[in-house]
Amino acid sequence: MDHLAALFAHATPTARTFYTGNLCQAVEFSEGGHLHFLNAGTLTLAQRGEPDRVLAEPTLLFFPRSRTHRFLVDPERGADLACAAVDLGGEAGSPIGEGLPALVVLPLASHPALAPTCELIVNEAFAAGDGRQAALDRLFDYLLILIVRHVVTSGLVDGGVLAGLADTRLARALTALHEAPGKPWSLESLAEEAGMSRTRFAEHFRVVVGRTPIDYLTLWRMTVARQRLAKGKSVKSVAAEVGYDSPAAFSRVFSRIVGHSPRKRKDSPAPE
């Protein structure tokens, strides 16, 4: 069973390329998540409160969330880089970012499965073909999914839905609710999906995922609702799709979780 399929169907992480080329001066990044690929040259990664890290081989750097960091380079040689802004959603959006490490460092020599996609990124980044930006964005999107998959299978998450999906029993319950957010789930029915007792399931879920099963179900329903609303569906139809008997009840929960009424459409939807 593909435990990530239903999650990514409604909350796919996205990456948008904003820099490709030879970096020849210091630069600082702060707002939002980032995915950087060092293709050639030497790069020093500087972070407040952390020792500097010198990178001298092809390496991926994944910052899932906002974290101020600086790149220092030899101004004569520089460093060949491709950089993308990452969107994993926030508290009121996609739950994917919860529990991920602040930084994931992946040298390609140790992770050869990532090399073919990185090679395609380099081919696009340092060429001038038509559709270059769109091609790079899609390649970075794919690379981001590969990295998330690696983080889950390697046990690098310490909480959140990805940690839950790495747990065999919890994954069954999470996948079921991801696939059918409108089903009238209860603690008992979710525990049954996991093959656990109600009490044991509730405690284990809270410890691993970091919130109660019902709280997570509510967050997931709002993630799906944001996507549906962004596509122009009515509040009434979306409320029914995500398991609410009335638009009023749905609107109250949506406003509490997301921070504004579901009838307000100017905010961006959760990544899809």
VOPAVO-331515 format. One record per atom (N, C-alpha, C): residue in one letter; y, x, z. Coordinates in steps of 0.02 Angstrom, whole numbers, plus 50000, padded with zeros to 5 digits. Each point is the difference from the previous one (the first is absolute). Layout:
N
aYXZ
...
This chain:
272
m499405004250000
m500604995850000
m500625004450000
d500494998249958
d500635003649997
d500474997150052
h500055003450057
h500414997450054
h500755000549986
l500205004449953
l500715000849985
l500244995249946
a499534996949963
a500194995949942
a500474994350019
a499794996050050
a500414994350019
a500665002250031
l500005005550037
l500615002650030
l500495002049946
f499765003949951
f500445002449947
f500214994449952
a499624994649997
a500184994449956
a500674996950021
h500165000450064
h500614996950025
h500495005150028
a499785006150012
a500445004950033
a499895007049973
t499995000649935
t499885006549970
t500575004850014
p499865006050026
p500535004950010
p500295002249933
t500655001249998
t500325002049937
t500395006550009
a500075003649946
a500385006349999
a500435000249938
r500635001850007
r500465000349944
r500285007149994
t499895003149943
t500205006949988
t500765000749999
f500255004950037
f500735001149998
f500195007249985
y499525004649999
y500175006949982
y499405003549969
t500135003449946
t499505004549970
t500385006149974
g499745005950012
g500335005949974
g499925006050045
n500425005049987
n499985006250039
n500554999650053
l499804999550063
l500484999850055
l500225007150016
c500655001249998
c500255006850011
c500505000450057
q500054994850041
q500435000250058
q499714995650055
a500245000950060
a499754996050056
a500184992749990
v499564995550022
v500124992949995
v499704996550060
e500314994550023
e499764996350058
e499844992849980
f499464997450029
f499794993149990
f499994996550067
s500184993550000
s500004996550064
s499754992849993
e500364995749966
e499844992949999
e499374998549960
g499564995950029
g499414997749964
g499435005049998
g499424997749977
g499435004449992
g500065004249937
h499625005549998
h500035004549942
h499315002849984
l499915001349935
l499405003549976
l500245005549954
h499865006250019
h500215005849962
h499405003849974
f500055002449938
f499475004349973
f500315006749981
l499805005250035
l500195006849983
l499505002749950
n500245001349939
n499555002349948
n499985007649995
a500575003350009
a500035007349995
a500605002550040
g499965006550019
g500535003050039
g499844999650074
t500475002550040
t499925000050072
t500534995550032
l499784996050047
l500444995150031
l499925000550076
t500564999950035
t499994999750073
t500194993050023
l499554996850038
l500134993450026
l500275000750071
a500604997450012
a500325000450066
a500084993050028
q499794999050063
q500074993750035
q500255001450070
r500444995750024
r500275000950067
r499444999650052
g499975005050044
g499505000050053
g499325002549978
e499945002149937
e499365002549974
e500115007049972
p499485004350003
p500075006649969
p500034999349924
d500375004349967
d500044999949928
d499305001249970
r499874996849944
r499365000749967
r500125002649929
v499705005649982
v500095003049934
v499414997949956
l500174997149942
l499494997849952
l500065004249937
a499445002949979
a500025004549942
a499454998449950
e499744993950002
e499494997849953
e500114992649986
p499724997349945
p500094992949986
p499794995750059
t500474995850023
t499904996250062
t500364993349996
l499684994950028
l500314993550008
l500254999250072
l500604997450008
l500284998550065
l500164992550002
f499694996550046
f500084992750005
f500334998350067
f500614997349996
f500364997450058
f499994992449995
p499564996650037
p499954992749993
p500634996250020
r500375002850049
r500604996750026
r500595004849999
s500584997350015
s500605004250003
s499905005750049
r500105006049977
r499965005950043
r500435005549968
t500525002050034
t500455005049971
t499635006649990
h500045002749939
h499695006549986
h500405003449946
r499975006750000
r500385004149953
r499535004549962
f500175001349938
f499655005049959
f500465006049990
l499735005850014
l500365006349988
l499615003949948
v500365003049952
v499665003549945
v500375006549985
d499655004449965
d500315006049973
d500444997849941
p500665001050004
p500444997449947
p499885003249932
e499695005849998
e499875003249936
e499374997249966
r499484998850039
r499384997249970
r499994992550004
g500234997350056
g499974992850010
g499294997650010
a499914993449998
a499344997050009
a499954993949954
d499454999649963
d499904994349954
d499744994150040
l500394994549999
l499844994350042
l500034993449960
a499614995250024
a500074993049979
a500014996050065
c500524995850008
c500104996450062
c500074992549987
a499734996150046
a500044992749993
a500184996950068
a500374994549997
a500154996150060
a499434995150010
v499764999550062
v499414995950015
v500204993850038
d499704994449981
d500114993750036
d499334997250022
l499885000250066
l499394997150028
l500144993450036
g500624997749997
g500184994050037
g500175001850072
g500274995150035
g500205001150069
g499674995050047
e500294999350058
e499724995550051
e499934992949974
a500494997949959
a499974993249974
a499694999749931
g499765005749975
g499695000149935
g499295002450002
s499835004649957
s499325002649997
s499825003550065
p499394998950026
p499785003550060
p499685006749986
i500005002349937
i499645006049981
i500255006250037
g500655000550011
g500275006150029
g499845001150073
e499774994850035
e499875000750072
e499415004750012
g500105004850044
g499455004450020
g499915006249957
l500375000649945
l499955006049959
l500355005850035
p499755006149990
p500345005950028
p500715000549973
a500435003450036
a500695001049977
a500025004149937
l499525004549991
l499965004349941
l499285001549984
v499844999449935
v499345001949976
v500105005649949
v499675005750012
v500065005849955
v499325001049966
l500015000049933
l499385000349962
l500045005549946
p499785006150016
p499965005249948
p499484997949948
l500175000649937
l499534997949948
l499365004150000
a500045006350021
a499405004150002
a499474997050046
s500224996450052
s499544997050047
s499854992749984
h500374997249952
h499914993049982
h500004999449923
p499495002649968
p499985000249927
p500004993249967
a499804994750035
a499994993449970
a500704997549982
l500515002950033
l500694998049986
l500305003849941
a499675005449979
a500285004549950
a500124996749932
p499534996049973
p500124997149934
p500634995749997
t500124995950051
t500604995850001
t500625004450005
c499975005250041
c500585004550007
c500145003649934
e499485001749964
e500095003249935
e500364995349951
l499814993650001
l500344995249957
l500734999250020
i500135000250066
i500694999650023
i500415005949975
v499715005950003
v500355006049976
v500134999449925
n499514997749962
n500084999349928
n500584995449983
e500064994550038
e500554995349988
e500665002650027
a499975003150059
a500625002150034
a500385005349961
f499645004549969
f500335005649967
f499984999349924
a499974993749977
a500054998549929
a500574995049992
a500114997849939
a500554995449988
a499774994249957
g499394997650011
g499744994649960
g500314993350018
d500004995549952
d500254993250012
d499574996650053
g500324996150043
g499634996650053
g499815004550057
r500325005850004
r499825005050051
r500064997350071
q500564996650015
q500104997550068
q499474994950020
a499854995449954
a499494994950015
a499325003250010
a499845005049958
a499355003450006
a499955003650067
l500545003550019
l500005003650064
l499924995350059
d500364994449998
d499964995250055
d499294997450008
r499674998549945
r499324997350004
r499505005350023
l500115006149979
l499575005550023
l500095001250074
f500624999850024
f500125000950072
f499714994150040
d500054993949971
d499694994250033
d499255001250010
y499685002449947
y499285001350003
y499845005650049
l500405005349998
l499905005550046
l500084997850072
l500474995650013
l500114997450068
l499394996250024
i499694996049957
i499394996450019
i499445005050015
l499945005249960
l499495005150013
l500115003350068
i500625001250017
i500155003350064
i499844995350058
v500194993649993
v499844995150052
v499254999650009
r499634999849945
r499274999950003
r499735006150037
h500285005849984
h499785006250033
h500154999850075
v500594997650018
v500194999850071
v499524995550039
v499804994449969
v499544995450034
v499315003150007
t499735002649945
t499325002750003
t499955006350042
s500565003550008
s500005006250040
s500144998650074
g500144993850017
g500134998350070
g500665002750026
l500505000549957
l500645002850020
l500484994850029
v499824993749999
v500434994850027
v499824998850073
d500514998550041
d499874999050072
d500184993050023
g500054995449952
g500144993150018
g500194996149937
g500144993650008
g500204995949943
g499414997649960
v500164996449946
v499474996949960
v499555005149967
l500265005849981
l499585005049967
l499475002750048
a500195000850064
a499515002050050
a499474994550008
g500224993849997
g499534994450005
g499524999949941
l500255001549941
l499575000049940
l499515005950000
a500155005150039
a499545005750006
a499454998650050
d500054994450037
d499504998050049
d499544994849967
t499375001449998
t499534995949962
t500034992650020
r500014998650064
r499994993050022
r500674996649990
l500535003450020
l500664997049991
l500174999049926
a499755004549958
a500144999549928
a499754993449972
r499444997550024
r499744993749974
r500474994250017
a500265000050061
a500464994650020
a500675000749964
l500265006149995
l500645001149967
l499974998249927
t499465002049966
t499934998549929
t499964992449989
a499654996650044
a499944992749994
a500694996650006
l500405002150049
l500654996750008
l500495002249946
h499935006249975
h500425002249944
h499864995849938
e499364998449989
e499814996249940
e500184992750006
a500024997350061
a500134992850009
a500504998850056
p500635001849990
p500504999350054
p500124992750019
g499854995449955
g500134993050015
g499454996550039
k499455003450010
k499444997050037
k500204999150074
p499774994650032
p500184998950070
p499625004750047
w500195006349998
w499655005050040
w500124998950075
s499505001550038
s500065000150073
s499705006650024
l500125001550063
l499705006150028
l499254999849994
e499714994150011
e499274999349995
e499745001349930
s500334997249949
s499765000849932
s500095007149975
l500535003450021
l500095007049981
l499485004450034
a499864998650064
a499495003850035
a499324999149967
e499874994049975
e499374998749966
e499955004149936
e500555000649963
e500015004249940
e499825007250017
a500255002350057
a499885006950021
a499315001050031
g499664994450017
g499355000550033
g500065002450071
m500534997850034
m500135002150069
m500134993950043
s499965001050065
s500184994650046
s500764999249998
r500234994050018
r500714998649999
r500405004950043
t499765001350060
t500365004450047
t500005007249975
r499435002349979
r499945006949976
r500425001149937
f499984995249955
f500385000449938
f500755000350015
a500244995550043
a500724999850015
a500245006650029
e499625002950046
e500205006350032
e499965005849951
h499455000349962
h499915005549953
h500544999849946
f500154994149974
f500514999149949
f500685002450026
r500184997950061
r500645001950028
r500065007650009
v499465003250023
v500015007250011
v500065003749934
v499624998049949
v499995003649937
v500614998549957
v500164993749991
v500544997949955
v500685000350033
g500024999050066
g500635000550036
g500354993450011
r499694994549982
r500264993350012
r499414995250003
t500114994050025
t499454995250006
t499804997549931
p499384997549993
p499794997349935
p500464994549974
i500224995550044
i500424994549978
i500705002549981
d500265004950036
d500645002949982
d499965003349931
y499445003549988
y499935003349934
y499934994749945
l499624994750013
l499934994749952
l500694997149981
t500424999050050
t500674997349987
t500415004849957
l499975006550016
l500365005049960
l499755000049929
w499344999649991
w499725000149932
w500224993849961
r499994994350033
r500224993849966
r500725000649977
m500435003250040
m500695000749980
m500075005049943
t499575005149999
t499995004749944
t499854996449935
v499474995950001
v499814996149941
v500554995049982
a500294996850051
a500534995149987
a500605003249966
r500205005850021
r500575003449969
r499875001349926
q499395002049984
q499825001249930
q500044993549960
r499724994750028
r499994993649964
r500714997249991
l500415000550051
l500694997549996
l500405004049948
a499875006549997
a500365004349952
a499834998149928
k499424996949990
k499804997949933
k500254993049984
g500404997150045
g500314993649985
g499634993950025
k499485000950039
k499634994250026
k500414996650054
s499894993550008
s500384996150049
s499755001550070
v500444998950049
v499825001050069
v499414995550019
k500004994049975
k499464995350016
k499335002549975
s499975002449938
s499365002349973
s499775006450034
v500475004550015
v499825006350033
v499754998650071
a500324995450035
a499784998350067
a499264997849999
a499824995949952
a499314997749995
a499535005749982
e500225004549956
e499575005549978
e499825004750058
v500465000850047
v499885004850055
v499804996650065
g499804993649995
g499674996950057
g500434996050048
y500594997749977
y500434996050045
y500014992749977
d499964995550048
d499974992949985
d500674997249977
s500545003250019
s500664997549982
s500475005649982
p500464998949952
p500505005149984
p500435001950059
a500134995250045
a500425001450058
a499675005150046
a499354999050014
a499645004750043
a499975006949967
f499875000149936
f499995006449963
f500675003450003
s500544996249989
s500675002950000
s500195003150066
r499794996850055
r500155002850066
r499675006850009
v499365000449981
v499645006350008
v500285005349953
f500134998149938
f500275004749950
f500675002950025
s500444995750024
s500655002450024
s499935004850059
r499534998550044
r499895004350058
r499735006849980
i499545000249953
i499685006349980
i500435003949952
v500264996749949
v500365003449946
v500745001050016
g500284995350040
g500695000950019
g500494995749962
h499764995949954
h500424995349964
h499584994249975
s500334994749978
s499664994149977
s499615001449936
p499434996749989
p499645000949937
p500384997649939
r500524996050011
r500404997649943
r500515005249977
k500075005350038
k500465005449981
k499615004949958
r500175000849937
r499595003949953
r500275006949983
k500565001950028
k500315006349976
k499625006150024
d499634999550056
d499645005850024
d499425001549954
s499835006349995
s499435002049959
s499364997750030
p499494998549959
p499364998050027
p499625006050026
a499464998750034
a499555005450019
a499735003249937
p499855006650000
p499755003449941
p499384996449974
e499945000049932
e499424996749972
e499725004049943
